């Protein structure tokens, strides 16, 4: 491998690409430095059919062939296969390769490329083009540039474009924009813009400021100084650089080098003071950059790296005193005799990422000079940061940034926070505890992204920013997406070599329309990026001051997320006898909620680093986020013509987990998952006829009595027209009689419709008019609540009617001289032969009207199959102990009553009917129950202070969000009770998900748990795509627990009960409208 322009390159890959180009025999690629300081890749090829290596006559003269191999075409062929940094700057065609006496290619004998104009290469023709070519050549590091060469093909990107513009402004007196470079792309197209009179911008030099007195702070420095005052010397803005030094190190020479480095840069000698309430920066005449040393050689080799990292983290975490200084400290850690780590720990107020590159480069040169006695070769310092701060202040007061400021006021009007889902509650005051997760983007992907960007006149950063915006839109559910990025803030050539805090934050804001294609979206993001970069002349802090957003101490102003592209740190490979390499810097503080950094690696790929606030995000969340961003980038590279909505974000394995693994196939562990409710109950009654089934006050009914009453009433209901697919409305008081009535309706085959006698008469009229029940059952007392035009069947008279009918049939038999057999008894068990049609599991069991809080009340139709599935789950989950004695306190108008009144009686349990839970508070009710259920607000009053009038084996809470305090009070009042938080809409048959408290109680509202048996739960976005773990989406429910739909409202049923794309054909899922996350 070789390294050129910061990239680690495998020449063999390029040689293989040349050989595949056609008509090429042999290919060799080398790095040449024919001009000092200008390294370039050069390829050498021979035509196919020429003498191969090892053939006779190696001493024959080396000539160039007459064969038609076109170097330009060969370069183009390589560019089509490999990234731009792997394309040779020149290709030389030879008759044969030069050989050594050992018959190996003599690389030293390969000729330098001729300085001729290749086909398709157009040399600069005018003074303007020559001036631009010289600037491009210097900035891009490319020796020869034609006027039709593409800026992006030559390795150009946003930072290099900014440097190019600074050179053009300083050297040619013309102010162009990043948009001009991105749009023109070639020197031929850019040169005419130099003649535009409106672009003329003669540059005045930044004058030196007297460093003896206190000087004003720059805009960027003022914000950091203010934040430091608020935090009393925090570590949020500690930064710096870490280097790995291998070889014989001279510590004294390193100290002298650091001393000379501080002497060169005023920023390294700066401290801050206050005079008359104003912050000032003071520049010390003498440098003070201390070097602290540490030695870990006495530790076992396996522990040295860990110990060294701890030392780096500790040093970087030490606060800087802005008044006392120094604001740059050095730490040298000796790992072995010839292996060291060097950390420059700085406060951000005196440095930025660009400055780190300057300091690294100059430190290497100074150390080389100190250890060899040679000149350091560095130019004399010109402008210093304090000079810039004074000049910037004058610019600000002169109104030079008025146009930029007006743009930001328009662009950021109505800006909303980006609401990314967090793992922990946001602290009231922002914290800075941070960590980082690194994710590798392979070179192959980065190459395809670069090709996509180049073809659309933009940079890879635009694609990175676009993919991040799409990710944020999917994570947040927002379309108007805004986040920050960082510009160098060095729009002038004379600031390129100045250390200090120049970096500026700009806001990228745009709308993410997933109906747009990748190409359209990239064009939109290109405009967003160019507009932001074109208006970065106003410091971010000034934008914040002018916009004056409402102060929120829990967030950074305007943006809480950054997306940045870092350039590879230009670390010189050697300094004297030392080899240098960048070492990852510990990240002890998070300046934003989330920062996504894209940094090129030496192999042509990219390292995506997610720096996150650990008080908001878990490390696993950062890992998932970077993986999702990787997938979106892959999708963009694969299909530029596809709509954004089709780009996958989840891996296939993640998708399987979310919709499959966490929704296992429905278990049918009990036969109760199949039958009708009357079958289940009467089978239980036959097994335990003498067991108590219902208790209400002093009234007790055993299973046999409930079954007999149900059978008698069911016959009467059938005689009056009740049966499968009909409704019987129940307007009844809470009593022991309620339970036999429910089973009577179900036994008849009809579904019951609860009608609360406490409802307003107009609501009852609406329900009855909409449901159109065959019969209405009431008592003399509750009948008064019904509309005048309703003629109910009075329950008080039903038994008399049944027995009167039985007596009449007995009289008829006596007159006929026959005896009435058992089959004619009114209380015998019914069969389908007794019903108006057979009863099937998919027939309705009940219809419950929702409250109507979201519109007109609607009746939810629930089948026997769905209730049987609930009963099966309840029997498995709560067992005999849980269902042995259930307190039934819920009104029949709410579906929890189905669980309380019906499910226990399919499992041999006892139901104790009470008026409501508060009625138990006086202690007159039972002292212990197997299962107690209720809404959290009512239960919390029952157990307030950790005491309760009764105990229970299981407490089920549902219907409301469950406060953590209620869980704690329940555990104190009933230490042995199992506590369940259960969720379920009426449309999913009472309960759909369940969470059970463990030994460790929650400190916030507990989750709603996992799907109950026979139920599937999906968290989906608006396009029915599964949302990743931690990301909010709408809860969809599928499986056996679903209701049939809404009574006589097919359009609404179709809208809310939709096809399940993850289930078998024909299966449905219900849109709950509830927002949840896993």
NORJO-V966667 format. One record per residue. N is the residue number from 1. RES is the residue in one small letter. OMEGA is omega in whole degrees, 0 to 359 (* if undefined). Layout:
n = [N;N]
res = [RES;RES]
omega = [OMEGA;OMEGA]
This chain:
n = [1;2;3;4;5;6;7;8;9;10;11;12;13;14;15;16;17;18;19;20;21;22;23;24;25;26;27;28;29;30;31;32;33;34;35;36;37;38;39;40;41;42;43;44;45;46;47;48;49;50;51;52;53;54;55;56;57;58;59;60;61;62;63;64;65;66;67;68;69;70;71;72;73;74;75;76;77;78;79;80;81;82;83;84;85;86;87;88;89;90;91;92;93;94;95;96;97;98;99;100;101;102;103;104;105;106;107;108;109;110;111;112;113;114;115;116;117;118;119;120;121;122;123;124;125;126;127;128;129;130;131;132;133;134;135;136;137;138;139;140;141;142;143;144;145;146;147;148;149;150;151;152;153;154;155;156;157;158;159;160;161;162;163;164;165;166;167;168;169;170;171;172;173;174;175;176;177;178;179;180;181;182;183;184;185;186;187;188;189;190;191;192;193;194;195;196;197;198;199;200;201;202;203;204;205;206;207;208;209;210;211;212;213;214;215;216;217;218;219;220;221;222;223;224;225;226;227;228;229;230;231;232;233;234;235;236;237;238;239;240;241;242;243;244;245;246;247;248;249;250;251;252;253;254;255;256;257;258;259;260;261;262;263;264;265;266;267;268;269;270;271;272;273;274;275;276;277;278;279;280;281;282;283;284;285;286;287;288;289;290;291;292;293;294;295;296;297;298;299;300;301;302;303;304;305;306;307;308;309;310;311;312;313;314;315;316;317;318;319;320;321;322;323;324;325;326;327;328;329;330;331;332;333;334;335;336;337;338;339;340;341;342;343;344;345;346;347;348;349;350;351;352;353;354;355;356;357;358;359;360;361;362;363;364;365;366;367;368;369;370;371;372;373;374;375;376;377;378;379;380;381;382;383;384;385;386;387;388;389;390;391;392;393;394;395;396;397;398;399;400;401;402;403;404;405;406;407;408;409;410;411;412;413;414;415;416;417;418;419;420;421;422;423;424;425;426;427;428;429;430;431;432;433;434;435;436;437;438;439;440;441;442;443;444;445;446;447;448;449;450;451;452;453;454;455;456;457;458;459;460;461;462;463;464;465;466;467;468;469;470;471;472;473;474;475;476;477;478;479;480;481;482;483;484;485;486;487;488;489;490;491;492;493;494;495;496;497;498;499;500;501;502;503;504;505;506;507;508;509;510;511;512;513;514;515;516;517;518;519;520;521;522;523;524;525;526;527;528;529;530;531;532;533;534;535;536;537;538;539;540;541;542;543;544;545;546;547;548;549;550;551;552;553;554;555;556;557;558;559;560;561;562;563;564;565;566;567;568;569;570;571;572;573;574;575;576;577;578;579;580;581;582;583;584;585;586;587;588;589;590;591;592;593;594;595;596;597;598;599;600;601;602;603;604;605;606;607;608;609;610;611;612;613;614;615;616;617;618;619;620;621;622;623;624;625;626;627;628;629;630;631;632;633;634;635;636;637;638;639;640;641;642;643;644;645;646;647;648;649;650;651;652;653;654;655;656;657;658;659;660;661;662;663;664;665;666;667;668;669;670;671;672;673;674;675;676;677;678;679;680;681;682;683;684;685;686;687;688;689;690;691;692;693;694;695;696;697;698;699;700;701;702;703;704;705;706;707;708;709;710;711;712;713;714;715;716;717;718;719;720;721;722;723;724;725;726;727;728;729;730;731;732;733;734;735;736;737;738;739;740;741;742;743;744;745;746;747;748;749;750;751;752;753;754;755;756;757;758;759;760;761;762;763;764;765;766;767;768;769;770;771;772;773;774;775;776;777;778;779;780;781;782;783;784;785;786;787;788;789;790;791;792;793;794;795;796;797;798;799;800;801;802;803;804;805;806;807;808;809;810;811;812;813;814;815;816;817;818;819;820;821;822;823;824;825;826;827;828;829;830;831;832;833;834;835;836;837;838;839;840;841;842;843;844;845;846;847;848;849;850;851;852;853;854;855;856;857;858;859;860;861;862;863;864;865;866;867;868;869;870;871;872;873;874;875;876;877;878;879;880;881;882;883;884;885;886;887;888;889;890;891;892;893;894;895;896;897;898;899;900;901;902;903;904;905;906;907;908;909;910;911;912;913;914;915;916;917;918;919;920;921;922;923;924;925;926;927;928;929;930;931;932;933;934;935;936;937;938;939;940;941;942;943;944;945;946;947;948;949;950;951;952;953;954;955;956;957;958;959;960;961;962;963;964;965;966;967;968;969;970;971;972;973;974;975;976;977;978;979;980;981;982;983;984;985;986;987;988;989;990;991;992;993;994;995;996;997;998;999;1000;1001;1002;1003;1004;1005;1006;1007;1008;1009;1010;1011;1012;1013;1014;1015;1016;1017;1018;1019;1020;1021;1022;1023;1024;1025;1026;1027;1028;1029;1030;1031;1032;1033;1034;1035;1036;1037;1038;1039;1040;1041;1042;1043;1044;1045;1046;1047;1048;1049;1050;1051;1052;1053;1054;1055;1056;1057;1058;1059;1060;1061;1062;1063;1064;1065;1066;1067;1068;1069;1070;1071;1072;1073;1074;1075;1076;1077;1078]
res = [x;x;x;x;x;x;x;x;x;x;x;x;x;x;x;x;x;x;x;x;x;x;x;x;x;x;x;x;x;x;x;x;x;x;x;x;x;x;x;x;x;x;x;x;x;x;x;x;x;x;x;x;x;x;x;x;x;x;x;x;x;x;x;x;x;x;x;x;x;x;x;x;x;x;x;x;x;x;x;x;x;x;x;x;x;x;x;x;x;x;x;x;x;x;x;x;x;x;x;x;x;x;x;x;x;x;x;x;x;x;x;x;x;x;x;x;x;x;x;x;x;x;x;x;x;x;x;x;x;x;x;x;x;x;x;x;x;x;x;x;x;x;x;x;x;x;x;x;x;x;x;x;x;x;x;x;x;x;x;x;x;x;x;x;x;x;x;x;x;x;x;x;x;x;x;x;x;x;x;x;x;x;x;x;x;x;x;x;x;x;x;x;x;x;x;x;x;x;x;x;x;x;x;x;x;x;x;x;x;x;x;x;x;x;x;x;x;x;x;x;x;x;x;x;x;x;x;x;x;x;x;x;x;x;x;x;x;x;x;x;x;x;x;x;x;x;x;x;x;x;x;x;x;x;x;x;x;x;x;x;x;x;x;x;x;x;x;x;x;x;x;x;x;x;x;x;x;x;x;x;x;x;x;x;x;x;x;x;x;x;x;x;x;x;x;x;x;x;x;x;x;x;x;x;x;x;x;x;x;x;x;x;x;x;x;x;x;x;x;x;x;x;x;x;x;x;x;x;x;x;x;x;x;x;x;x;x;x;x;x;x;x;x;x;x;x;x;x;x;x;x;x;x;x;x;x;x;x;x;x;x;x;x;x;x;x;x;x;x;x;x;x;x;x;x;x;x;x;x;x;x;x;x;x;x;x;x;x;x;x;x;x;x;x;x;x;x;x;x;x;x;x;x;x;x;x;x;x;x;x;x;x;x;x;x;x;x;x;x;x;x;x;x;x;x;x;x;x;x;x;x;x;x;x;x;x;x;x;x;x;x;x;x;x;x;x;x;x;x;x;x;x;x;x;x;x;x;x;x;x;x;x;x;x;x;x;x;x;x;x;x;x;x;x;x;x;x;x;x;x;x;x;x;x;x;x;x;x;x;x;x;x;x;x;x;x;x;x;x;x;x;x;x;x;x;x;x;x;x;x;x;x;x;x;x;x;x;x;x;x;x;x;x;x;x;x;x;x;x;x;x;x;x;x;x;x;x;x;x;x;x;x;x;x;x;x;x;x;x;x;x;x;x;x;x;x;x;x;x;x;x;x;x;x;x;x;x;x;x;x;x;x;x;x;x;x;x;x;x;x;x;x;x;x;x;x;x;x;x;x;x;x;x;x;x;x;x;x;x;x;x;x;x;x;x;x;x;x;x;x;x;x;x;x;x;x;x;x;x;x;x;x;x;x;x;x;x;x;x;x;x;x;x;x;x;x;x;x;x;x;x;x;x;x;x;x;x;x;x;x;x;x;x;x;x;x;x;x;x;x;x;x;x;x;x;x;x;x;x;x;x;x;x;x;x;x;x;x;x;x;x;x;x;x;x;x;x;x;x;x;x;x;x;x;x;x;x;x;x;x;x;x;x;x;x;x;x;x;x;x;x;x;x;x;x;x;x;x;x;x;x;x;x;x;x;x;x;x;x;x;x;x;x;x;x;x;x;x;x;x;x;x;x;x;x;x;x;x;x;x;x;x;x;x;x;x;x;x;x;x;x;x;x;x;x;x;x;x;x;x;x;x;x;x;x;x;x;x;x;x;x;x;x;x;x;x;x;x;x;x;x;x;x;x;x;x;x;x;x;x;x;x;x;x;x;x;x;x;x;x;x;x;x;x;x;x;x;x;x;x;x;x;x;x;x;x;x;x;x;x;x;x;x;x;x;x;x;x;x;x;x;x;x;x;x;x;x;x;x;x;x;x;x;x;x;x;x;x;x;x;x;x;x;x;x;x;x;x;x;x;x;x;x;x;x;x;x;x;x;x;x;x;x;x;x;x;x;x;x;x;x;x;x;x;x;x;x;x;x;x;x;x;x;x;x;x;x;x;x;x;x;x;x;x;x;x;x;x;x;x;x;x;x;x;x;x;x;x;x;x;x;x;x;x;x;x;x;x;x;x;x;x;x;x;x;x;x;x;x;x;x;x;x;x;x;x;x;x;x;x;x;x;x;x;x;x;x;x;x;x;x;x;x;x;x;x;x;x;x;x;x;x;x;x;x;x;x;x;x;x;x;x;x;x;x;x;x;x;x;x;x;x;x;x;x;x;x;x;x;x;x;x;x;x;x;x;x;x;x;x;x;x;x;x;x;x;x;x;x;x;x;x;x;x;x;x;x;x;x;x;x;x;x;x;x;x;x;x;x;x;x;x;x;x;x;x;x;x;x;x;x;x;x;x;x;x;x;x;x;x;x;x;x;x;x;x;x;x]
omega = [175;180;181;180;176;181;174;190;175;182;181;178;181;179;179;179;177;181;180;185;177;178;179;177;179;178;177;178;180;172;180;175;182;173;182;177;181;176;177;177;177;178;178;182;171;178;176;179;178;183;179;176;178;178;185;175;178;184;180;183;180;183;176;189;174;183;186;171;184;180;180;179;178;178;180;180;178;181;180;184;189;178;187;183;179;180;180;176;179;174;181;179;181;173;181;179;175;185;171;176;180;179;174;182;179;185;179;182;178;186;174;178;178;180;178;180;181;177;181;180;181;183;177;185;183;178;181;180;178;179;178;180;179;180;179;182;182;183;185;180;179;188;184;181;175;185;177;177;183;181;183;176;181;179;181;174;191;182;179;175;178;177;178;180;178;178;180;182;184;186;184;178;181;179;174;181;175;178;179;180;182;183;182;174;179;177;181;180;183;186;180;180;180;183;181;181;181;182;182;182;179;185;174;181;174;183;176;178;178;184;183;183;175;183;181;177;171;179;181;180;183;181;181;178;180;179;178;177;181;185;179;175;179;183;185;185;171;182;179;180;178;183;172;182;179;182;180;183;175;183;180;177;178;178;180;179;178;178;180;178;179;178;182;188;180;181;180;179;187;167;187;181;178;177;180;178;181;177;179;171;180;183;179;179;182;180;176;179;187;176;176;182;176;185;180;183;181;178;174;183;183;183;186;182;180;180;179;179;178;178;178;180;179;182;180;180;178;180;172;174;185;181;185;183;349;182;169;178;180;176;177;180;179;178;178;184;182;180;185;168;178;178;167;181;186;168;185;183;180;184;170;184;178;181;179;177;178;184;180;181;183;178;178;179;180;179;177;180;182;184;181;184;179;176;182;176;182;177;177;179;177;179;175;185;178;176;178;182;179;180;180;180;178;178;182;181;180;180;182;183;184;182;179;181;178;178;184;177;178;188;186;178;178;182;177;176;171;187;174;178;181;182;181;178;180;178;181;176;186;177;184;177;188;174;182;173;182;183;184;170;188;181;181;178;181;178;180;177;179;178;177;181;182;180;181;174;179;185;177;179;178;178;176;181;179;178;178;179;178;177;181;179;180;179;187;187;179;175;178;188;178;174;183;167;188;172;184;182;182;183;182;179;185;177;186;183;182;176;179;184;179;188;182;178;173;184;172;183;178;180;177;178;184;173;181;175;177;180;179;181;178;178;178;179;177;178;180;182;182;178;180;181;181;182;180;179;179;181;181;182;176;177;180;180;184;180;178;178;178;183;179;184;181;185;169;184;176;182;179;182;177;171;186;172;180;171;178;181;183;181;175;184;182;171;186;180;184;166;185;174;178;177;181;182;174;182;185;185;177;182;178;175;185;173;176;181;175;183;178;174;187;184;179;176;183;174;176;181;174;175;189;176;185;173;178;189;170;177;180;178;178;179;178;182;181;177;178;178;176;181;179;177;176;180;178;180;184;188;180;179;183;172;179;183;182;181;180;176;182;172;179;180;179;178;179;180;186;185;183;185;181;172;184;179;182;180;176;185;182;181;180;177;188;194;173;182;178;178;182;183;185;175;179;179;178;180;186;185;184;181;180;180;187;174;173;185;180;181;178;178;176;183;181;181;179;181;181;179;181;181;180;182;181;180;178;180;178;179;180;174;181;177;180;181;171;181;171;180;181;175;193;174;177;180;177;182;184;186;177;179;178;181;176;180;181;180;178;184;180;172;180;179;180;175;183;180;178;180;171;185;180;177;178;179;180;181;182;179;181;185;181;182;176;181;171;177;179;171;178;182;185;180;180;180;184;176;184;184;179;179;185;169;185;182;181;185;186;182;178;181;180;183;176;178;180;179;179;180;177;178;179;181;181;179;179;180;178;177;178;183;182;182;181;180;185;183;178;182;181;172;179;178;180;185;181;172;181;178;182;181;182;173;181;174;177;172;178;178;177;188;182;182;180;181;180;179;182;181;179;184;182;186;175;182;182;179;177;177;177;181;179;179;182;179;179;189;184;175;182;182;183;183;182;180;185;175;179;185;188;178;180;182;177;191;174;178;177;178;185;189;187;186;181;184;170;184;177;181;179;177;175;184;176;182;177;182;179;179;180;188;183;177;182;181;181;180;179;179;175;182;178;179;179;177;185;183;179;180;181;176;181;185;181;179;177;176;181;180;178;175;181;175;181;174;180;179;184;174;180;172;185;177;178;182;178;178;180;179;179;181;178;182;182;186;185;186;171;186;181;171;188;182;174;174;178;183;179;173;169;186;179;179;183;174;179;182;175;180;180;184;183;175;173;183;182;177;179;168;185;180;174;183;179;179;173;180;178;172;190;174;184;178;179;174;178;176;179;177;177;183;184;175;178;179;173;181;177;177;188;184;184;172;177;182;181;185;175;177;185;181;179;177;181;181;185;176;189;179;179;182;182;182;178;178;179;180;184;170;185;176;184;187;180;179;183;169;181;*]
